[in-house]
Amino acid sequence: MDTATEFVSSLAPVITRYLTLKTALGRRYGTERQIFRVLDAFLAADHATDLTPDVFERWCQSQAHLK
């Protein structure tokens, strides 16, 4: 999987480093990777430059259909 282009938001480098570390430690992180993809897409669409409490709350609300 090409993690260099997998994430596109301003947090892409942080997400990629985190997942790279976890997978290097032997973890699969498939579910977490999918959650990060959804969050990353939201951040990019929202033009968010950081994951503030307000941005996180909006993202959570956008996922309310999953309850």
C-alpha positions as CSV (number, residue, x, y, z in Angstrom):
1,M,0.0,0.0,0.0
2,D,1.4,3.4,-1.0
3,T,1.1,5.4,2.3
4,A,2.7,8.4,0.6
5,T,-0.5,9.1,-1.3
6,E,-2.9,7.3,0.9
7,F,-3.6,10.3,3.1
8,V,-4.0,13.9,1.8
9,S,-5.0,16.1,4.7
10,S,-2.6,18.4,6.5
11,L,-2.2,15.6,9.1
12,A,-1.2,13.1,6.5
13,P,2.5,13.0,7.5
14,V,1.6,12.5,11.2
15,I,-0.9,9.7,10.3
16,T,1.5,8.0,8.0
17,R,4.3,8.1,10.6
18,Y,2.0,6.7,13.3
19,L,0.8,3.8,11.1
20,T,4.3,3.1,9.9
21,L,5.5,2.8,13.4
22,K,2.7,0.6,14.5
23,T,3.0,-1.7,11.5
24,A,6.8,-1.9,12.0
25,L,6.1,-3.2,15.5
26,G,4.1,-6.0,14.0
27,R,0.6,-4.7,14.3
28,R,-1.8,-4.9,11.4
29,Y,-3.8,-1.8,12.1
30,G,-6.3,-2.4,9.3
31,T,-9.3,-1.1,11.1
32,E,-7.4,1.9,12.5
33,R,-6.1,2.6,9.0
34,Q,-9.6,2.7,7.6
35,I,-10.7,5.1,10.4
36,F,-7.8,7.3,9.7
37,R,-8.8,7.3,6.0
38,V,-12.3,8.5,6.9
39,L,-10.9,11.2,9.3
40,D,-8.3,12.3,6.7
41,A,-10.9,12.7,4.0
42,F,-13.0,14.7,6.4
43,L,-10.1,16.9,7.3
44,A,-9.2,17.5,3.7
45,A,-12.8,18.3,2.7
46,D,-13.2,20.6,5.8
47,H,-9.9,22.3,4.9
48,A,-8.8,21.8,8.5
49,T,-5.2,22.5,9.3
50,D,-5.3,20.8,12.7
51,L,-7.4,18.4,14.6
52,T,-8.9,20.8,17.2
53,P,-11.7,19.9,19.6
54,D,-14.2,21.7,17.3
55,V,-13.0,19.8,14.2
56,F,-13.1,16.5,16.1
57,E,-16.6,17.2,17.3
58,R,-17.7,17.9,13.7
59,W,-16.1,14.7,12.5
60,C,-17.8,12.7,15.3
61,Q,-21.2,14.3,14.3
62,S,-20.5,13.3,10.7
63,Q,-20.1,9.7,11.8
64,A,-23.3,9.7,13.9
65,H,-25.0,7.4,11.3
66,L,-22.7,4.6,12.6
67,K,-24.3,4.4,16.0
